[in-house]
């Protein structure tokens, strides 16, 4: 894919709603994959019976109860195979996966595939899970000193993304994330000029730097420093096996004034 045209698509958005936030213990309840290619947006969603009770706290967020998932949900092995095959096909084609807080969604998907004895996405593409674009990681790196929360709903306000009023449904969150990324490219044009391999590697380093700083803050408050430095569950120095993984010049603190 040309370094100058990745913003035009195809872009593959991905999001999950789950039974909880422990990626190696909890299960996927709903998932959405949204393909955006030029003006065309195609949405595919899954409702899954996770096979375990859905805690009331989780159901209050995404609206799916245990009873509803059991009655209407797809069996997890079947749904996960469909999701993984779709994502792997696009990654093999060089289309980036776009996900807000991608580490969570990527890690829980891979854990679920292993749980059900299915090939992981990394197995299917024969490399690390890439390329991935995470607007949360990019915002932390490119506007690091801005005060305020950085949840999806918060960043949609900051970047003036239209509020659909339906956050915490997987498909709405994916569409909002894709819209958010487009707004970020408008604000930081150098994003669109970066090669996907460069952008992927930059995010790994940026996440590691953020986690180290956040852990320092936690220690200063006498709290446990438990933020992982590994983006997408991987060492930020580990190669992705994508071609042309080279450092991005500049950065948010660059004396040249350029972001990349």
N, C-alpha and C positions, 0 to 999 in steps of 0.2 A: 504494500500500500504506500502511495506517495506520501512523503512527509508533509506536503502542502495541502493534502486533501482529506486527512483523516476526520476533520470536523464535519465534512459533508456526509460522512457515513460510508458504509453502514456502521451504526453503533448499536451494541446489544446491551440494553439495560436489564438489571437483575436485582430482585429483592425477595426476601422471605419474611414471613411472620411465623413465630415459633412458640413452643411450649415454655420457653425461658431463655436465659442468656448464657448458659453453660454450653459451649459449642460441642463438647465431646460427650455430653449427657443428654441435652435436650433434643427435640425433634422438630422437623419442619411441618407446619400446619397448612400454610398457603405459600405459593410461590408465583412470581410473575416474571416473564421474559418479554421485553418490549424491543422490537427491532425498528430502528429509525434509519431510514435511507432517504436522504433528501426530504421532500415534503411528505413522504409516506411513513406512517407509524402503524405497526402491526402488533397487537397485544395477544399474548397467550397466558392463561392462568391455570393454576392447579389448586384444588382443595384436596387435602390428604388426611386420611385417618392415621394419626401418628402412632397408634398402637399403645399409647399410654394416656392416662388422664391429662386433660389440659387444665392447668391451674386456673383458678378464678381470676387471679391477677393478670394472667396472660389473656384470657378471654375478654376481660374488661378493656384491653387495649385493642385487640384486633376483631373482637366480636364473634369468634368461633368457639363454641362450647364443645365439650367432649361428645355430648349426645348428637349434636349436629354433624360433627366430623365423622362419627361412626355411621350415621345414617346416609350421608351424602358424599363422604370423602372417598377418593381413590386409594387403592392399596399402595403403600409407600414404595415398594420395590418397582412397581410398574411406573408410577409417577416419576420417581427419581431417575429411572433409566431414560425416560423421555426428556427430562430436564438436562441431564448430563450429555446425552447425545446431541441435543440442540446446541448447547453451549460449546461443546468440543468442536462441532462442525464449524462454527463461526470463528473460534480461536484459531483453528487450523488454517482458515482462510485469511487470517490476519486482522479480523475485525475485533476491536477492543471491547472488553466487557466493562460496562460502566455501572458502578455500585457505590452507594453512600455507606461509608464504614465497611468497605469491601472485605476487610479481614474477617468480620463476623460471618457474612453470607458465604464467602468462599470456604471458610473453615468448617462451618456446619454442614454445607453441602458435601464436602469431601468426607467428613466423618460419617454422615448418613449413608453415603455410597459404600464405604467400608463396612458399616454395620450390616448392610443387607447383602454383602458378598458381591457387590457390583464393582466394575472398574471405576476408579476415580477419574476425574477430568484429566488430571496429570497423566494417568496411565494412557488415556485415550489420545492425548496429543504428544506424548513422549517428550515432555519438557515440563518445566515449572509452569504453574498457572499464570499465563500471560498472553497478550498484553491486557492490563487492567488499568482503568482510570477511576480514581476515587476523589470526588469533589471535596470530601471532608479533609483528606490529607492535603490536597492542594490549597484549600483555604487556610489551613493552619500554617502552611509554609509561606504563602504569598501575602497574607495579611495577618501576620503572627501577633502584632501588637494591638489589634482591635479588641476592645473589651466586649463582653457579652457571651452568651451561650452559642454553641455551634451545632445544635441539632438541625435536622433537615428543615423543619418548620422555621427555625431561626434564620438559617442561611437563605431560605426563599424570601424572607422579609428583607434581609440585607441586600440581596441581589435583584430585588423587585420581580420575583417570579410570581405569576398569577396564582393565587390561593384557590385550590379546587375545593377546599373544605372537607376533603376525604383522606387526610393523612392516616397512616396505619392500616391502609389496605395496600397489599403488595403492588398492585398495578398502578394505583394513584401515586405511590411513593416512587416507583420507577420513572413514571412520566415526569414527575416533579424533579427528580434527579437529573434527567436528561435536559430538561429546560434550564435547570440550575447550571449545568456544565456549559450550555450555550451562552448564558449570561456571563459566566466567568471568562470564557474566551473573549467576549467583547471587552471586558474590563482589563484582561491581561492577554493582549494579542499574541505575545510570544508563545503562549500555550499551543496555539494552532500551528505554529511553525516548527514545533519540536517533533522529532521522530518519535514514533510510539515506543520504540525500545528505549530511547533516552528518557522519555517521560515516565515509563515504568520504573526504570532504575532510580530516577530522581525521587519518585514517591517513596521507594523503599528507604532511601537515605533520609528523606525528610521526616518520615514516620519515626525512624530510629532517633533522630535528633529531638523530635517533639517528646517522645517517650522518656528519654533521658532527662530532659528539662522538667517534665511533669513529675518524674520520680524524685528529682531534687526538691521540688516544691512539697511533695508529700512528706519527705523526710523532715523538711523544715517545720512541718506542722505536727511532727511526732506520729505520723501515720505510716502504714505499710506501703512501701514503694513497689507496687505490683503491676505497673504498666509494662507490657511486653514491648521490646524494641523490634520485634519481628513482624513486619508487615506481611499479610497473607500467610502468617505462620512460618515465615522463612527468614533466615539470617539476611540482613540488608546487604552484606558483602557477598552473598552467594550469587553466582551467575544465573541468569534466567535462561540461558542458551539461545536467546534471541540474538540475531545478528546486530552488529553496530551498537552495542551497549557501551556508550561513551559518556563521560561526565558532561552535564549541561553547564555551559559557561555562565558566569554570573550567579544570580540567586537573589533572594529578597534583600540581602544586605550587601549586594555587590556594589563596589565604588563606581562601576560603569553606569549604574542606574538601570541596567537591563535585568529582567527577571531571569532570563536564560541566556 
